[in-house]
Structures are given as structure tokens and as C-alpha cells.
Amino acid sequence: MTPVPIMFVGDAPDTTSGLGRILRDLATIVTSSPRFRVASLGYAGTGSMKLPFQQYNMTHTPDPTTSLQLSLERAFEDFTHDEQGIVMTIWDMSRLHWLAQPALIDHDIRLRDWLLHVRTIHRMILWGYVPVDSEGPHHRLTAMTHDALLGFDRLLAYTPFGKEMIMNTLGPEQSAIRGLDWLPHAIGEGFRP
């Protein structure tokens, strides 16, 4: 079986941020599976030889969203070599609406067209590991979060509470289509940048 390329996207795995540590731990665990070939596209890191997977760094800008937009195409194409691949985000939905709903991108036509193409032909499968730590009216998340969640092919929450809020927001049918589940994150202590 040929390993499926999976690229984790979020804070760089060699940083000390909580999201960077979660990305590092998940990517390291997945590296042990022969089913996947693993890489990361990280914000605010430099990379580390101590990590067992390919690392790409986002183009530096003050805004991680713009930085990701500038770097994703290059990193994804380099890593997948025209194969189908998974992008698994380790960020909140407020940073990812443009990725989940690329038809709404109006500031970069080239990026919009590339994302629409790779998503339409199913070269890029979009998974989200979604942090949820609050709820809105009627035990749901915001309308923008709802719209972003609908753009993902697979959704995982950090906690049963997060799963419940996503289910309340999307409804049972849309949640089932995306295989909604939860996966606890354990912050490992084995790596120090």
C-alpha cells in the first residue's frame, strides 16, 4: 500500500505554543503508521531535525491566515507530487473560513482557482481538528463557524463538549457526512525545541 500524504497545518511543531505542541504530537504519532507519509506546514517556526517528518514553514507575515495562504500551494504541491493528499488543520475555524470556502476568496484569484481545482478533483481532502471551548445561543457555534465547518471533509473535536457543539451547529446529517468524532489531545513532553 502506498502511504497517503497527510500535511498538518497550524502553529509550527517546533514552537512552544499549545497548538504547535498538539500538531507536533499528532504528526509524530501518525508518522508511526505505514498508512501515511507526514509533513507539517507551520507558522512561526524554523524546523527541527529532532522531528520525524518533513516540515514546511509559512511565509512570514504578521497574520497567520495570510501567511498560510501564501505558503499552502507551494508546500502541498511539493509534498504530494500530484498525488491525492490530506490537509489536517490544527487551528480554530475563525482562521480557516477562506480555506473551507475558497469560492469566497476575492483578494487572490490564483489561490482561489487553485483551491477550487484541487478540492473539486479531490486531490486535497480537508480534515479539521477543531478546538471548541465555548458555545453561543441555542448551544451552537457562530454562523461563520457553521459555514467553515461545512467546507471540511472530516471533523474531529478535542472533547465530547466540542463534538456536541459541532453537532448542534451542523445537525446530525451533516455531522455524519463529515465523520464527526472527538480525539483527546495529550501534550507530550518528549520534544524540546
N, C-alpha and C positions, 0 to 999 in steps of 0.2 A: 504494500500500500504506500502510495506517495504521500508524504506529510503535507497537510494543509497549512498554507501560510496564515498566521494569525499575528496581527500587529496591535499591541496595546497602546492606547493613546491617552495621555494625561500629563501630570507632572512627571518630570524625568525620574527614572528609578534610582539615580544616584543622589537625589536630593533628600533632605530630611523632612519634607512636608508629609502630612498624613496621607494624602492622595498618592504621592510619589512612592511612599512605602507600601501602600496597598498594591499599586501597579507592579512594583518590584517583586513582591511576594507572589502575586498571581502569575506573573510571567515566569518566575523561577519554577513554580510548581508545574505549570503547563509544559515547560521545557522537558520535564522528565517523561512526558507522554510521546510515544513514537507517532501518534496521530497528527502532531503539529510541528511546524517549524516556526520559531518565535522571534519576534522583534518588538521593539518599542519605538514610539515617536514621542519624545518627552520635552516638556517645557522647563527651561531654566537649569539644565544640567550640562555636564561636559562629557559624560560617558565614563565607564569603568571596565577595566579588564577583568575585574572580580566577578562580573555578572555573566551567566552562561547563555546569553542571547545577544543578537545584533541590536545595536542601539543607534537610533537616528535622533538628531537634535532639531528642534524647531528653530526656524529663522528668528533671530532676536528682534522682538518689538515690545513695546510696553504692554500690549494687550495680547494675552494668550490666544484669544479667538482669532485675531488677525494673523498671529504667528503660525497657528495651526493651518489656517487657510493657505498661507504661503508655502508651507512645507509638505503638506499631506500628499499632493500629487507626486512630487519627486520621490518621496520616501516609499510610498505604496508601489509605484511602478518599478523602482529599483529592487524592492524586496520580493515582489510577486513574480516578476519576469513574465508578465502577461497571463499568469495563472489566476484562477479564482482565489480570493483571499478574504479573510475576516478582519474587520477593524473592530476592536472592542474598546469602547471608551470608558475611562475611569474618571469621569467628570459629571457635574450636575447638568441637567438639561438646559439651564439658562445659558450655558456656553456653547450649546450644540444645536440650536434650532436651525442654523444655516446648513449644517451637515445632514440633519434629518430631513429637511425640506429644501433641497437645493434649488428647486424651481423658483423659490422666492429670492435668491441671490440677485441683486441688481447692481452691485459695485464691481463685479469681476465676471464678465460674460464667459471668459475662457474657463475659469474654475467651475462656474455653473454648468457649462456644457460638458466638461469632463466628468463631473459628479453624476449628472443625469445619465450620461452614457454608461459609466461603469456600474451604476446601480440598475439601470434598465436591463442590461445584458447579464446581470447577476455576477459580474466579476468582483464586485465589492459587496460582501454581506456585512451588515451593520448590527453589531451587538452593543448593548449598553449595560454597564454595571452601575446602577443608579443609586446615589445616596439620597435618602429621603428622611428628614428629621423633623418635619412639621406637617401640618395639614391646614387646608383652607376651609371655607364654608362648605357645609354638607359633606365633610370628611373627604374632600377631593383636593387635587392639586390645581394650579392655575390653568387657564385656557392655553397659554403659550406652552406650558409643560405638556399638556394634553396633545397639542399639535406636534411637538417634538417627539414625544413617545411614539406616536403613530408612524413616524419615519424609520423606526428601528425594526429589524427582523427578529431579534431576540432580546428579551429584557430580564435582567437579574437585579433584585434588590439586595441591600445589605442585611435587612432584618425582616421578620414577619410583618412588623408595622409598615415598613416601606412597601412590601408586596401588597398589603391591604390597601394602602393609599393609591398605588398604581392601578390596582384592580378597580377601586371605586372611581378612579378618573377615566379609565378606558372602557370599563364594563367587562363582563365575563368573556364575551365572544372575542373581542379584540385582544384581551389578555391571553386567551388560549392560543390564538393565532401566533402570538409572539412567544409562546412557551414561558410565560411569566413564572418565575420562581424566585427563591431567595438563596443566597450563598453567604454565610457569615465570613467576615474577613478577620483573620488573625494576623496581627502585626508581628512579623518575625524579628528576631534580634540578631540574626546571624551575619548581616552585612553592615558594614560601616563605611560610608564614603570617605 
